[in-house]
Amino acid sequence: MPVFASVQNQVIACRLDVIDLVGPEEHNSLGRSDQNARTTPHAIFQPCEQTRKVRFRTAAGRLFQFLPSALQSLLQPLRFERLKKIIHCIDFKGGDRVLIMRNGNPAQAMIINTATSTTEKVIPIPTTVTGTHGQFRHIRMTPAGTILVGHMSEGKVVEYDLDGKVVWQVAAEHAWSAIRLLNGNTLIAGDGAKYAREVDHDGKTVWEFTQADAPDIKLSNTQYAMRLLNGNTVITSWVAGDNNTSHWPGSIQALEITPDKKVVWKLSSWQNPDLGPATSIQLLDEPDAPEHQQR
């Protein structure tokens, strides 16, 4: 089973460390942070020029695989303002199909068949943000077949049908990621606003974790949040917004918290191994297949 990612202006599939180009999609850049890699049940890939994969268990016995940020020392800085089309997110949909969010003018969600190198569906995603880099970071399909998109620079999460019609929306500052939970609520990570928030269908906040809930832990940008089947929440904390890399060691990269906001474990690994800043994380010991978790 492959895992799909977007690297060097291609949509690619890879089997462990073997990269197989499958379609000449013209639209991606690889930048300073993770490009939101997803795994299939049998493979995982970090989309950067070299892959570093680390598995280990926490003191609580949880097995996870951490997706470190792209190795800045191996990449030339990109001038994002010059890029007309960027992909930051790819979601595996089963078989050979992937859902991508392509930043651009216009911005578009796309369902691509990687076996045939064809685009099966294009969904227009309206945005008032003209700078492509800051438009979108995350997209997921819901059990109803709609798509959830965080409008990061417009302060909202919007659910669209596959024709681009708005089904539901909620205000959410700096919405980096949004996932539809099993209970029908939506879990949002607020990037620079430093929160993880669960909202119901009416937009009411029913649970939220912020810096105030863990004063002994310094949260950086909370770019991704996932709800475990045990009811706990895992949040990543991306420190690379601080350009002074001497500040990075000692900061946390991820943590798991209970519904009453107790910290189960926290990750801070900056040597042996140095995992780098954290955007995405996927736990490997959840009982469901990765692409079905949180659905």
N, C-alpha and C positions, 0 to 999 in steps of 0.2 A: 504494500500500500504506500502511495507517495504522500508527501506533505507539500503543499503549494505555497510559494512565496513569490514576491516580486523583487527582482534584482537586476540591475544594469539594463533597464529598459526592456526586460523580458518577463513574461509570466512563466515561471518554471515549476517543474515537479522534481522532487529529489527523493532518493531512497537512502536514508541515513546520510552519508557524506557524499553520495554520488549525485551530481547535478545533471538533469536531463532537460535541455531546452525543448519546450513543447509548443510555443506559439510566439510569433513576432509582435506581441502587443507593444506599442510604441511609447508607453506611458509610465515610466517610473523613475524615481531617483532613490538612491540609498544615502541616508544622511547620518546624523550623529547618533540617533537613537534606534531602538528596535523598530522594525516595520510591522510589529504585531503578528508574529508568526503563530500559526495554529498547527496542531498535529493531527494525524489520523491515528487510529489505535496502534499502529505498528511503527511509526517513525516520527521524528521530530527534526526541525531544521531551524537554525537561527540565520536569518537572511543578512549575512555580511560576507565579505570576501573570504574570510576564514571562519570556520565554525568551532565554537567552544561549547561543549555540552558537559554539564555537571549534574550528577544525581547524588543525593545523599538524604539521610533521614535526620529529622530533628530529634531533640530529646524526648519529644512526645511520640516519636515513632512514625511521624508522617514522612512519606517518601515524596519527593518532588524533584522536578528538573527545572533548573533556572535558565532563563534565556537572557544572557548578558547583552549589553548594548554593543552596537557595531564598534569594532576596534578603530578608534580615532587615529591611532598612529599609522594604520594601514590605508586610510582613506584620505583623499584630498578634500578639503572643505568645499561644499557645494554652494553655489549662489542660487538659493531657492527662489529669489524674486525673478530669476530669468527662466525658471521652469514653467512651461505652459500646462503640463499635465503631470500629476504625481499620484501614485498609489501608495497609501500608507497601510491598507488593510485588505487581507484576503481571508475569506471564510470558506472552509471546505464544506460542500453541500452533499457529498456522497457520490460514488462512482467517479466520473471524470469531470464533475461540475464544480465550479467555484463561484462565489459571489465576491465581487470586488467593489471598492469605493474609489472612483477615479476623480481626484480633485482637478478642477479646470474651469474654463469658461466657454461652454457650460460644464457644470459638474454632473457626473452621471454614476449611478450604480449600474453594474453590469453582471450578468450571469454568463459565464464562459464555459464552453465545453473544451477541455484541454486535449481530448483525444482527437477531435476534428479541427481544432484551432478555429472554432466559430463562436461568435457572440450570439447567444440565444435570446437575450433580452437586454434592452437598455432602458433604464428608468431615470428620467430627469430628476435631479435634486436641486431645487432652487436655492440660491444663496446670494446675499448682498455683499459677500466678501470677495473682492477681486483678486487678492493675493492668494495664489493657489496653495502655498505651504500651510497657511493657517486655516484652511476651510474645514477639513474633516480628518479624523484619525481612526475611526472605528465604525464598523457596520456589522449587524447580526440579523439573521432571519428569525422570525418568531414561529411558534408552532402553527399559527394561523396563516403562515405564508406571507406575512407582511415583513417589512424591514425597519429596523430601528437605527437611526442615524443621530449621532451627537454633532450638533452644529457648534463646534468648539468656540469659535470667535463670535457667535451670535447669541450665546447664552441660552440654548434650548436643546431639548431632545425631541425629535419628531419621528412618528411612525407613519410610514407610507405604504400604500398598496403597490402592486407591481405595475400600475399605470402612472404612479407618481402622485396619486391623490392623498392628501393628508387624512389620516385616520385618527390620530391622537397626537397631542404634544404637551410638553410641560416646560416651564422655565427652569433652567439649570445652568448656573454660571460655569464657564470653562468646561463644558461637558466633553471630556475626552473619550469616555466609553459609556455604553449603556447596554444592559442585558435584561431580557424579559425572564423573570424568575418563574419557578414552578407554581407559585401561588398567584400568578398573574400580575404581580407588582413589577416594578422596573428598578434595577440597581444601577446607579450612576456614579462614576468617578469624576471628581472635579478638578483634576490637574492642578494648576496654580492656586485655585481656591482651597485646596487641601481638605477634601472631604470625600467620604463614601456615603451615599444617601439612597435609601429605598423609598420610593413613592408609590402610592396606590393609583388606581385608574382615575381618581378625581384630582390627582396632582398633590395630594396631601402627603407630607413627610411622615412616614410611620417608623423610621429608624434612620439614625445618622451617626457617623463617627467622624470626629474632627480632632484637631490638635488639642483642644481643651479636654478631650476625654483621655489623653495620654500625655500629661505634661512632662513626664520623664523621657519621652521619645520625641526626637525632632523629626517631624514629617516634612518631606520634600514634596514635589509634585505627585499627587495621587492619580496616576494615569490609568490604572486598571483595578477593578474590584470584581471578585467572583464569589458566589455563594456556594458553600459546600452542602452536601446532603445532610450533614449533621447540624446544619443551621448556622455554623460559623461563617465568617467572611474573611477572605484573604485579599489584602491590598498591597499593591506595589508602590514604592516611594522612589521617584526618579530625581536624583540629585544633580544631574548634569546641567540643569539650568544655571547652576553656579559655575561660572567659567574658571574659578580658582580651584584646580583639581586637588590642591593640598587640603581643602576642606572636606573632600569626599570620604576618606578613610574614617571609620567610626560611625558614619551615618548608616541608617538602616536601609535595606533594599526591599524588604517585604515583611509582612507580619500577618498572623492569623489572630482574629479576635472573636469572642463569643457574643451572643446577642446582648448580654449585659455589659459588653465592652471591656471584658478582661482579656489581657494579652495571653495567648496560648504559647506562641513562639514568635521570635523576631529574628530576621536574618541580617547579619552585617559581616560580610566576607570580602575583605579587600586585599588579602594575600593568602596564598596557598589553600585555595585558589583565589585570585582576584576576579570576582564576578562582574565588576563594573556596575554602572548605573542600571536600574531596573525599570523596564517598561512593562514587560509581559511575564507572566508565570503561569504554568499549568501543572496541577497536581496529577500524579500518575497513579495514585492508589484510590481514586474515587471509583465506586463500583460500576458506573456507567461508562460507555464509550466517550472519549473526549468531545466528539462533535455533538453529543446529546446532553452533556452536562448543562445544568442550569436551565434546561428547557421545560 
